[in-house]
Amino acid sequence: MASIRFDKRIICNGVILNTKYILTTSNCMRKRALSRLKLSVGSSSRGTGGTEVGVCKVTYHPQVGKKNFGSNLALMNLCEALKLTDSIKEIQVIDKEPDLKAKATTSGWSTIMWGASLREPCETVSAYVLRKLDVNLHDPNSCSKDRKRWFNISSGDTVQNICVTRKTESCSFDKGAPMVIDGKLAGILALGDCSKEPEVFINLFHHKAWLE
């Protein structure tokens, strides 16, 4: 996993697909000068440690910007190849449609407290150590009305997003955070917040050919 920093501030997360490419959501990359972007990998502490690498090119999914939120993806081409270690690992994309009964986990520096004040109506406090959370998968058709604009049903009634709910009270703003099933990458977070609405992950099974 990687933290994405713009002018030294963490803005999103990414997932290591191989030594040269890291995957995130396209809106994390828009209007970002590559010279001001840095990725940190290999550390479980937010903002400290790890290996820092630069991004030389960003490739967007061909359906980005066509009102297809299920294709909200961007591949970051690293300026230099990563050296894989026990703390810097690549992950394979899932090779089948996620089972709604599967045990799924996600990780990130998700917000652990939501506060409100006159000055800071959306004040958040993030964890300093990478957290791992279990999530429940839901039938996308049953929750698409709650996150309607994030769901795109194709002619074959195939949903390109995965709908989940957290098993804890923590909030989540970790765009690009991974969802893993049976050791494989099933999705990345496209929409998370502190509401009671389901979170939305992009279903990567439907983009396996593009990612390869």
C-alpha positions in Angstrom: 0.0 0.0 0.0 1.1 3.6 -0.7 0.2 7.0 0.7 0.0 9.7 -1.9 1.3 13.1 -0.9 0.9 16.4 -2.6 3.2 19.2 -1.3 4.0 16.8 1.6 0.3 16.5 2.6 -1.4 13.0 2.4 -4.3 13.3 -0.1 -5.1 9.6 -1.0 -3.9 6.1 -1.0 -2.8 3.7 -3.7 -2.2 0.0 -4.2 1.0 -1.6 -5.5 0.2 -3.7 -8.5 3.8 -4.3 -9.4 7.2 -2.7 -9.1 6.4 0.0 -11.6 2.7 0.8 -11.2 0.4 1.9 -8.3 -3.3 2.1 -8.7 -5.6 4.8 -7.2 -8.8 6.7 -8.1 -8.7 9.2 -11.0 -10.0 12.1 -8.9 -7.0 11.8 -6.6 -4.8 12.7 -9.6 -6.7 15.4 -11.4 -5.1 18.8 -11.5 -2.0 17.5 -9.7 1.4 18.6 -11.0 3.5 15.4 -11.0 6.6 17.3 -9.8 4.7 18.0 -6.5 3.5 14.4 -6.0 5.4 11.8 -3.9 4.4 8.3 -2.9 5.5 6.7 0.4 5.6 2.9 0.6 6.8 0.4 3.1 5.7 2.2 6.3 2.7 1.6 8.6 3.0 5.0 10.2 1.2 8.0 8.7 3.6 10.6 7.5 6.9 9.0 8.7 9.3 6.3 7.5 9.1 4.2 4.4 10.6 4.7 0.9 9.7 7.8 -1.2 9.2 7.6 -4.9 8.2 10.0 -7.7 5.5 9.7 -10.3 6.6 10.2 -13.9 3.3 9.5 -15.7 -0.4 8.9 -15.0 -2.7 6.8 -17.2 -6.4 7.3 -16.8 -9.1 4.6 -17.5 -10.5 5.3 -21.0 -14.0 5.7 -19.5 -13.1 8.4 -17.0 -15.1 11.5 -17.4 -18.0 9.7 -19.2 -20.3 9.6 -16.2 -19.1 6.1 -15.4 -18.1 6.3 -11.8 -17.3 2.6 -11.9 -14.2 3.4 -14.0 -12.8 6.1 -11.8 -9.3 4.7 -12.0 -5.8 6.0 -12.6 -2.4 4.1 -12.9 0.7 5.9 -11.6 3.9 5.0 -13.5 6.8 5.3 -11.0 10.0 7.1 -11.9 12.0 4.2 -10.6 11.1 0.5 -9.9 10.3 -0.5 -6.3 12.4 -3.0 -4.5 10.0 -5.6 -3.0 10.5 -6.4 0.7 8.4 -7.8 3.5 6.8 -4.4 3.9 6.6 -3.5 0.2 4.5 -6.1 -1.6 2.6 -6.3 -4.8 -0.9 -7.8 -5.0 -2.8 -9.6 -7.7 -6.3 -8.4 -8.9 -9.2 -10.8 -8.1 -10.0 -13.2 -11.0 -13.7 -13.7 -10.3 -16.8 -11.7 -9.3 -16.6 -11.1 -5.5 -18.9 -13.3 -3.4 -21.3 -11.3 -1.2 -20.6 -13.8 1.6 -16.8 -13.5 1.3 -14.7 -12.3 4.2 -13.4 -8.9 3.1 -10.9 -6.5 4.7 -9.8 -3.0 3.9 -6.9 -0.9 5.3 -5.8 2.7 5.5 -5.2 5.6 7.8 -9.0 6.0 8.1 -10.4 8.7 10.3 -11.1 7.5 13.8 -13.1 10.5 15.1 -15.6 12.9 13.7 -16.1 16.2 15.4 -17.9 19.5 14.9 -17.3 23.0 16.0 -18.2 26.5 14.8 -14.8 26.9 13.2 -14.3 23.3 12.0 -17.7 21.8 11.0 -15.9 18.9 9.4 -13.0 18.4 11.7 -11.4 14.9 11.5 -8.7 13.0 13.4 -6.8 10.3 11.5 -5.0 7.3 12.9 -1.2 7.4 12.9 -0.8 3.7 12.4 -2.2 1.8 9.4 -5.5 0.2 10.3 -7.1 -3.0 9.0 -10.9 -3.3 9.1 -13.4 -6.0 8.3 -16.2 -5.0 6.0 -19.5 -6.6 5.0 -20.4 -6.8 1.3 -24.0 -6.0 0.1 -26.0 -6.6 -3.0 -25.2 -3.4 -5.0 -28.8 -3.3 -6.3 -30.1 -3.0 -2.7 -28.0 0.0 -1.8 -27.6 1.8 -5.1 -30.5 4.1 -4.2 -28.4 5.4 -1.3 -25.4 6.1 -3.5 -27.3 6.4 -6.8 -24.8 8.4 -8.8 -21.9 6.0 -8.0 -23.6 3.0 -9.6 -23.6 2.2 -13.3 -25.6 -0.9 -14.5 -24.5 -2.2 -17.9 -26.8 -3.9 -20.4 -26.0 -7.2 -18.7 -27.0 -5.9 -15.3 -23.4 -6.1 -14.1 -22.6 -3.7 -11.4 -19.2 -2.0 -11.6 -19.1 -1.0 -7.9 -19.0 -3.0 -4.7 -21.2 -1.8 -1.8 -19.9 -2.3 1.8 -20.5 -1.3 5.4 -17.9 -1.1 8.1 -18.0 -3.3 11.2 -16.7 -0.4 13.4 -17.7 3.2 14.0 -14.6 4.7 12.4 -15.0 7.1 9.5 -13.2 6.7 6.2 -11.8 9.2 3.8 -9.1 6.9 2.4 -9.8 7.2 -1.3 -7.8 4.6 -3.1 -7.6 2.2 -0.1 -7.7 -1.5 -1.0 -10.4 -4.1 -0.3 -8.9 -7.6 -0.2 -10.7 -11.0 -0.5 -8.7 -14.2 -0.1 -5.4 -12.3 -0.5 -6.4 -10.7 -3.8 -7.3 -7.1 -4.6 -11.1 -6.9 -5.2 -11.6 -3.1 -5.1 -10.4 0.3 -4.2 -12.4 2.9 -2.2 -14.1 5.5 -4.3 -16.5 7.0 -1.7 -16.2 7.0 2.0 -17.4 9.3 4.8 -18.9 9.4 8.3 -22.5 8.9 7.3 -24.5 5.7 7.8 -24.6 5.2 4.1 -22.7 2.3 2.5 -19.2 2.9 1.2 -18.5 2.4 -2.5 -15.5 0.4 -3.8 -14.7 0.1 -7.5 -15.1 -3.5 -8.6 -11.7 -4.3 -10.1 -12.7 -7.6 -11.6 -14.5 -5.7 -14.3 -11.2 -3.8 -15.1 -8.8 -6.7 -15.0 -8.0 -6.6 -18.7 -7.2 -2.9 -18.6 -5.0 -3.3 -15.5 -3.0 -6.0 -17.2 
